[in-house]
Structures are given as structure tokens and as C-alpha cells.
């Protein structure tokens, strides 16, 4: 895996939002050895088109690294409207990972793909063994959450919501 492993979002005509990838890179510029340490603590999950990956409201304190494929984001379970499309490589599930609350959105597979799941317990083990790497992950997640919050605020302001 290269140091270019970073979040990237693409603009699809049917979705309301896309984000700049350079704002959302996780562990950009970190050495390959750091990625090997992170990946050693993850579980691989393949998924198929139209499969629900995460359901809004469920409790699951895990972070997901999208390594292949495209996910769609729905904020309202009662609609088929896709708020955002997320293309690999990217990070998803960061809010529930950080705050332990229920999932805030439903993620579904637009294409076949693969996720790496980092459970909170696995992260805690990694961070205890590699405190500087754990700190770097948390600071990057904070930056990603902040960028996504700013984007959401802009969307709300533009739509008058």
C-alpha cells in the first residue's frame, strides 16, 4: 500500500455532495511500516453492489477503511436519495468510532468492493503499542470530521435548511 492511501470523493450527478480528497487523507505521508501496523489490526470484508454496509442507528464502534469500490450515503432511511458518494480509498464510520454513539447515516454499496474494519478494541491495542501512531490516527480523524462538518454546514447554508 502506498503513502497515497487517502480519502477521495467523486462527484456523481445523482448525489448532492462531493468532497475534496486532499482535505481528507488519512495518515498521508506516513511510512509503509505504519500502514502495515494499522492493517495488522483490521478485518477484511468484501461487499456486493446494493448491500447495506452500515445502517443508521446501529451501535458499532468501528472505523472502516474503504479500499475498493464506491459507497453511497443516505441520511434518511425513508428515502432513496443518495446524499453523497464515497469512492475508495476513503475512511467511513469515523463519527461513531470517535463518540461511541449510534451510526448517523446508512451506507450502501454502489459497486462491489472491500472494507477493512478497525474495531475500537483493536485500535486501543495498536495505540497502546504505538502511541505516536495512535495519536496521528486520532488527529487525522479529527481533521476529517471537521472537514465533513464544514461541508455539511455549507450545504445547509446553501439550501436554506
C-alpha atoms as one frame of an Amber mdcrd trajectory, in Angstrom:
protein
   0.000   0.000   0.000   1.419   3.384  -0.936   1.616   6.552   1.098  -1.047
   7.875  -1.277  -3.684   5.797   0.534  -6.088   8.648   1.271  -9.754   9.561
   1.255 -11.177  10.585  -2.119 -14.664  11.581  -3.076 -16.056  11.928  -6.599
 -18.899  13.985  -7.958 -21.745  11.827  -9.259 -24.649  13.609 -10.954 -27.204
  11.853  -8.736 -25.659  12.865  -5.422 -25.826  16.138  -3.572 -22.275  16.356
  -2.218 -18.681  15.630  -3.078 -15.590  16.467  -1.046 -12.002  17.381  -1.901
  -9.751  14.377  -1.391  -6.743  16.425  -0.288  -8.649  17.556   2.812  -9.498
  14.020   3.867  -6.304  11.997   3.627  -5.749   9.569   6.486  -2.112   9.169
   7.509  -0.865  10.884   4.356   2.881  10.709   4.092   3.247   8.089   6.816
   5.726   5.279   6.115   4.648   1.906   4.786   5.591   0.377   8.151   2.891
   2.444   9.882   0.277   1.224   7.401   1.423  -2.360   7.988   0.863  -1.859
  11.742  -2.646  -0.476  11.142  -3.586  -3.189   8.664  -2.436  -5.904  11.075
  -5.272  -4.788  13.389  -8.056  -4.812  10.773 -10.539  -7.374   9.476 -11.288
  -7.581   5.737 -14.867  -7.510   4.496 -15.895  -7.895   0.857 -19.253  -6.449
  -0.205 -21.563  -6.600  -3.211 -23.496  -3.946  -5.084 -26.697  -2.807  -3.289
 -25.590  -4.365   0.017 -26.169  -2.291   3.151 -22.817  -1.765   4.837 -23.818
   0.366   7.835 -27.361   1.132   8.992 -28.255   4.424  10.642 -28.949   3.896
  14.335 -26.939   0.717  14.803 -24.274   0.536  17.500 -20.854  -0.434  16.188
 -17.756   1.373  17.361 -15.525   0.544  14.397 -13.728   2.579  11.774 -13.811
   1.419   8.167 -11.149   1.907   5.516 -12.751   1.642   2.093 -10.061   0.078
  -0.099 -12.119  -0.847  -3.185 -15.458   0.236  -4.594 -17.953   3.029  -4.090
 -20.391   3.585  -1.227 -23.487   5.756  -1.152 -24.650   7.680   1.913 -28.300
   8.118   2.872 -29.144  10.380   5.785 -32.848   9.485   5.878 -33.829   5.813
   5.972 -37.219   6.668   4.418 -35.769   7.910   1.140 -33.755   6.539  -1.741
 -31.934   9.866  -2.127 -28.174   9.458  -2.036 -26.631  12.386  -0.171 -23.038
  11.556  -1.015 -20.984   9.021  -2.946 -17.677   7.891  -1.476 -15.099   6.219
  -3.668 -12.106   4.223  -2.466  -9.743   4.921  -0.899 -11.587   6.554   1.965
 -12.437   6.432   5.654 -16.024   5.920   6.845 -17.676   5.405  10.198 -15.472
   7.924  11.963 -18.230   9.631  13.969 -19.445   6.508  15.800 -15.835   5.351
  16.151 -14.942   8.569  17.966 -18.045   9.203  20.063 -19.464   5.703  20.616
 -22.941   6.818  19.589 -25.248   5.183  17.068 -24.435   5.360  13.360 -25.626
   8.662  11.895 -26.203   7.512   8.299 -26.814   4.449   6.185 -24.026   3.398
   3.844 -24.768   1.092   0.943 -22.663  -0.365  -1.847 -22.956   1.363  -5.212
 -20.392  -1.142  -6.573 -18.716  -4.299  -5.346 -15.746  -3.598  -3.114 -13.789
  -4.124   0.057 -13.559  -2.570   3.514 -11.039  -3.002   6.283 -12.679  -2.833
   9.722 -10.746  -1.445  12.682 -12.647  -2.218  15.887 -12.193   0.178  18.806
 -10.602  -2.595  20.868  -8.076  -3.233  18.100  -7.330   0.480  17.836  -6.750
   0.665  21.597  -4.278  -2.234  21.355  -2.495  -0.559  18.434  -2.393   2.813
  20.219  -1.001   1.241  23.408   1.820  -0.397  21.411   2.380   2.562  19.071
   1.239   5.729  20.904   2.566   8.164  18.309   0.739   6.312  15.521  -2.451
   6.201  17.607  -2.171   9.951  18.166  -1.642  10.530  14.425  -4.758   8.492
  13.590  -6.876  10.438  16.077  -5.651  13.825  14.842  -6.317  12.824  11.234
  -9.809  11.603  12.152 -10.487  14.907  13.927  -9.391  16.793  10.810 -11.603
  14.587   8.595 -14.631  15.040  10.871 -14.054  18.797  10.882 -13.797  18.950
   7.083 -17.013  16.965   6.731 -18.766  19.179   9.282 -17.724  22.295   7.385
 -19.010  20.765   4.152 -22.337  19.853   5.784 -22.642  23.396   7.160 -22.045
  24.812   3.676 -24.705  22.525   2.191 -27.201  23.562   4.878 -26.428  27.239
   4.300 -26.838  26.898   0.502 -30.134  25.028   0.748 -31.601  27.271   3.415
 -32.028  24.273   5.766
